[in-house]
């Protein structure tokens, strides 16, 4: 059994390392062409639907974890960007990571990656508009942040190498942890057990996965290799996606940080929205 786990870990780790380094370097190069200042201007001054699309593009171009989005959110609020547009960015940025989406398309298939992208993008926009419609903008505290400067990047091979290395130090360990967990599941957990208890049409697994994902704080990079093994062993796609989205979309550290800029009512609305988005996404994957 341990030999099987070791072989599985080496295979998964090598595959993910090659993909991760190549994709991260390419994306770092391409970010030199992204007009961040113009995107921020469009979010503030364009038609609501155009602003929403720009917010999604901005979220895709700034692949932060849930905690790292907070300084950008505060900066957008200070610059008087519409509340719904800021909320769209807050929900979309952690789950629309171009590196992880590319890994997802390679490991889980492009159809899964495309469905994941469309579902999370549409639900992020819908939740942003609904929260503003319910006047949750009144639940934002007045926070002034100093020292924040939006990054201005350029096409630079050396900078791309540096950023790839920095990403390796921050994200890659989670990818290896996921590979290790995936290898253990592959070698030690019987397929019959997963098929019986986590597979099939057990719809109740979706909301449970959405709820437990938040305190677990499993990064998307960790979930990709785990989900690959779980799905291969018979786990339903719906609960996997619900767990993936909720763990990436919110975390206990992020909720703590949000309390410094949001009042309690909006913090609870944010948590509930992430759970709702994760649950609906899981059910939609059942239908797909």
N, C-alpha and C positions, 0 to 999 in steps of 0.2 A: 504493500500500500504506500509506504513512504517513498519507494523508488518511483512509483507512478506519480505521486504528488510532486516530487523533485523534477521529473521530466516535464510534467505539465507546466510547472512554474517557469522553468527555463524557456520553454517554447513561447509561452504567453509574454514573458518579460522581454525577450529579444524582439518579438514581433511588435510589441507596443513601443519599445525604445526606438526602433528604427522609424516607425510611423510618427511618433511624437516629435522627435528631433527634426525630421524632414518637414513636417507640417508647420511646426512652430517657427522654424527659420523662414519658410516661405511667407507665412502670415506677417512676420516681423518686417520683411522686406516690403510687402504690399501696403503696410500701414503708413508708409511714407507718402502714399498718394491720397490719403484720406483727409479731406478739408474739415477738420474738427470745428474751427471757428465758424465756418459757413453753416455747418450742420446745427450748431447751437443757435445761430441767428434764425435759421428756418424754423426751428422748434418754437421759437418765441413769437415769430411774426407771420407764419403761414396759415392757410386754411386748416381747420382742426384735423381733417383726415390726412392732409399732407404732413402736418406736424406729427401726427401719430406714426406715419410711415418713416419719417426722419428719426423719430425717437427710437423706433425699432432698429433702424440702420445704425444709429449712434450706439445702441446697446450691443449690437453685433460687433461693432468696431472697437468696443471697449470691453473685452472679455474679462470682467472682474468677478471675484467670488462675492458672495452676498454681503460680507462686511466691507469690502473695498468700494462698494457702490456708494456708501454713505457720504464721503466728502464731495463726490460729484453731485449727489442729490442736493446737498446743502448749497453748493455753488449755483445750481440751476434755480433753486428757490430764491436765493439772494438776487439773481439776475431777472427775477419776475417772470420766469417761464411758467406757462399755465400749469396748474396743479395736476390735471389729468395727464399731461405730457410727462411730467416728472414721475408720476406713478407708473406710467407705461415703462419708462426707463428702469425704474426700481424693480419691477417684476421681471422684465425681459433680460436685463443685462446678465444676471447670474446663470440663466438657463440657456441663453443663446451665445455660447462660446464657440467661435469658429474652429478652434483646434479640436475641441471635444466633439463637435458635430461632424467633423471630417473623420475622426476616429470612429465615431458611431456608424457612419455610412460604410466604412471599410469592414468593421467587425460585425455589425448587426444588419447591414444592408442599407442601400440608399433609400429604399421605400420607407423603412422605419425612421431614418434620419429626416427625410422630407416631411413625413407625417408629424413627427415630433416638433420640427421647426414651425410648421403651419399652425398646429394646435396651440403651442405655447405662445406664438406671436398673436394669434387672434384673441385668445383668452386674456393676454396681457392688455391689449387695447380695450377689450370690453370691460375689464375690471377697472381700468383707469377712468373710462368715461362714466361708469356707474358710480364710482366713489365721488367724483366731482358732482354728479347729478344729485347725490345724497348730501351734498354740502360738507364733505369731510375736510375741505380745505380750511375750514374754521378750526380744525384740530391740529394745525401746524404751529409749533412754537416759533417765536422770533429768534432765530439763531444767526449770528453774524460770524462767518468764518474768515479768518485772515491767513495769508500765506499760501493759499491754493492758487496754482498757476496751471492752466490747461497745457498739456504737452503739445509742442509743435515738432513733429517728426519730419525727417527727410529720408530719401532713398539712400541708404548707407549700409554697405555690406558688414563693416566692422560693428556698427550699432546693432545690426540684426543678430550677429554672433553673440554680442554681449547680452541682448535681451533674451535670446534663446537659452543662454547659460543661466540667467536669472530665473527664467521660467522653469528650467530643469531643477533648480534648487528649491523652488517653492511648490511646484505642482507635481513634479516627477515622483517624489517619495510617495504621494498618495496613489499614483498609478501603480507603483510597485506593491504597495499594500493591497491594492485591489487585485493585482495579479496573484499574490500569495493566497488571499482569501479564496479567489476563484479556483486556484489549484487544489486547495484543501477540499473545497466543495466537490470538485471534479473527482478527486481520488478517494474521499472518505464518506461522502453523503450518498446513500443509495438513490438511484434514479427513481425507483418505485415510491420512495418516501416523498420526494418532491412532487411527483406526478399526482400522488394521492391527496396530499394536504395543501399543495400550493398551485396545482394546475387546474385544468377544466374550467367550468363556469361558476366557480365560487365567487360571486360578485362582491361579497362582503370583504374579501381580501383587499379590494381597491381602497375603500375609505380607511381601513386599518393601516395599510401601507402609507397612505397620505399623511396620517396623523403621526405615526411613529418616525417618519422620515425627518421631521423638524428637530426633535431633540437629539437624534443620532448624528446630525451634521456630517453626512457622508458626501464628499465632493463628487461632482460628476466624473472626474478623472478616476476616482476609485470605483465608481459604480459600473463603468463600461465593461471591464473584464469580468466583474462579478455577474453582471446581467447576462453576458454572453454565455457563461457556464450554466447559470440558472435556467435560461431559456432552452439551452441545448438539452438539459436534463428534464424538461417538461413543465417548468413554471410558466404560468400564463403571462402574456406580455403586459396586460393591463396593470397588475400590481407592481411589476417591475418599473414601469414608466411612472406610476404614481409615486413610488418610493424615490425614484431618481429626481423627479421634479420638485417634490417637497423638500428633500434634503438639500438640493441646490438652491431653491428659491428662498429659503428662510433657515435661520439657525439661531440657537440661543445667544451667541455673541452678537449677531446682527440685531436681534430683538432688543438686547440691552442697549446697544448704540442708538437704535431708533427712539428709545424713550427720551433721549436728550433733545430730539428735534420734533417728535410727535407727542401729542397728548395720548392718554391711555386708551381713549375710545378709538383713535386711529390705529394705534398699535394692535389692538385686538382685531380691528377690521383687516389689517394687513395679514395677521396670522390666519384669520378665517378665510381670506381671499386666496392665500397660498394653498391651504387645504382644499378649498373648493376647486381651484385650478388643477391641482394634482388629481383630485377625484374625478372630475369631468374628463380630464385627459386620459386617465386609466380606462374609463368606460368607453370613450371614443376609440381607444385602441382595441377594445373588445369588438366593437362594431366593424372596425376596419379589418 
